[in-house]
Amino acid sequence: MSSIVTLVPMDAEQYERFEQRSLADYADEKIQAGTWTVEEAPERAAESFARYLPQRLDTPHAHLYMLMYSNTDVVESQEEAGYIWFNMTDSAQGKEAFLLDILVYDSYQGRGLGTLAMGALEQEARRLGAVRIGLHVFGHNERALHVYRKSGYRVTDIQMSKEI
């Protein structure tokens, strides 16, 4: 039995759930990274969303999808397994996709869906004309680092800090 992940554009109800979860997760990641305080994190996360998704689901160049999982034995049975958000931009090398958020729900973890989702992202970005995909990952996120490396991503920049 093998699995497939397809990207299905978010609808308004799915977007509301995505935004609520993604805002909370982003604020938490910034707190864990030591970048923001607990007090300022919710407001700063909201400001970031307003900058990158000013028209929310209808923001030009923003691509928001649900990750739909099915095993190949029962293809007509798709289950919502997470979400993915990337923006498309133009660069000197051509169109680039930048992954801003990806989440495989906890109940689907450990099944290889992260790697499958990254493959689906690559196909969709290529379909949209991208020649490159970029992303940022927090240093403490070992699970994501593993998935990205397994998917062929290489480190292009490292930022470090030390508490003193």
N, C-alpha and C positions, 0 to 999 in steps of 0.2 A: 504494500500500500504506500503510495507517495502522495504528497500534498502539493497544492498550488495556491498561490496568493495572487489575486487580481486587485487592481485599483479601480474603485468605483467613485465617481465624483460625489462629494458630500452634498446632502440636502440641508435645508435650514435647521431642522431639528438636530441633525447630527453635528452641524457646525456649533450649535449652542453647547452641546455636551463636550465637543472638542475644545472649544475656547475655555470653558470652565476648568477642565482637567489640565489643559496645556498651560494656562496661566499659573495654576497652583504648582504644577511640576517645575516650571521654569523658575518661579520664585524660590522654590525649595532647592533647586540645583545651584542657584546663585548664592543662597545662604550656605549650603554645604561647601561651596568653593571659597567662601570667605569674602566674596565680592560685595554682598549686600547684607545689611542687618535684617533681623526678623521684622522689625518695625517698618522699614522702608520697602521691603521686597514686594509686597502686593501692589503698591502704587507704581513702582518702577517697572514691574512686569507688565502692568496695564499700559504704561507709556510706551513700552517696546512694542506691544501688540498694535497700539494705535499708529505707530510709525510704520510697521511692516504690513499691517492689514487695515489701512485706513477705511476701506469700504467693506471690511469684514469678508464675507464669502464672495463678494463681487469685486474684490480688489484685482485690477489688471495685473497680469504677470504672476499672480499667486495661484498655486495649484494645490487644492485640498482634496484628499481622497480618503475613503475608508478602505482599510485592508480587509478584503473578503477572502476567507479561507474555505477551501474544500479539499477533500481527498479525491484522488482521481477515480476512485471506485464509485463515488456518488457525486458527480460533478454538478448536478442540478441542486444540490444541497449546499448553499453557501452560508457561512456564518461570519458575522462581524467580529474581526479579531484585533482591531486596532485602527490606527490612522497614520497618515503621512502628509506633510506639508512641505512644499518647496516653492521657491520663487525662481523665475527665469529672468536673466539680465543679459545685456550685450557686453562683451569685453573685446579686447584687442584680438584675442584668439577665436572669437565667434560667440555664439550663444552659450551661456552657462546656466546650469541649474544649481541652486544652493539649497541644500536640505536644512530646513529650519526646525523641524520636529518630526519624530517618528516614535510610535508607541505600539508595542505588541502587548495586549492586555495580559495581566498576570496568569489567567487561566490557560493561555496559549503559549506561555514561555516554555522553553526547553524542547520545542518541536522543530526547530530550524526555520521558523517563520520569519525571524529577523533577516536571515540571509535571503530567503525567498522574496521578502519585501524589498530588499535592496536590489535584487535582480529585476523586480517589477518596476522599481523606480528608474533603473537604468534604461529599460525598454521605453518607458513613457517619456523620459527626458530626451532620448534619442529621437523618438517620434516627433517631439516638439522642436527638434533641430539643435539640441544641445550637443556640444563637442566635449564638454567636461561637466563633472558634478563635484561641487565642493561641499564641505560641511565643517562644523565645529563640534568638538566633543569635550566634555569636562573631563579633566584628568582622573577624577575619582570614579568615573563610570567605566569600570573594567569590562562589564558585559558588552556595552556598546563598542568599546575599543576592539574587543575580540571579533564582533560581527563585522565591523568596518575593515579590519585587517583581512579577515577571511574572504571578504567581498572584493579585495584587491586595492583598497585605499592605502595611500602612503602618507606619512607625516610630512607636512609642508612647512610647519611652523610650531614652535614649542614656546609656551610662556610658563615661567616657573615663579614660585614664591616660597618664602620661608618665614614662619612665625618666629619672632625674636622677643 
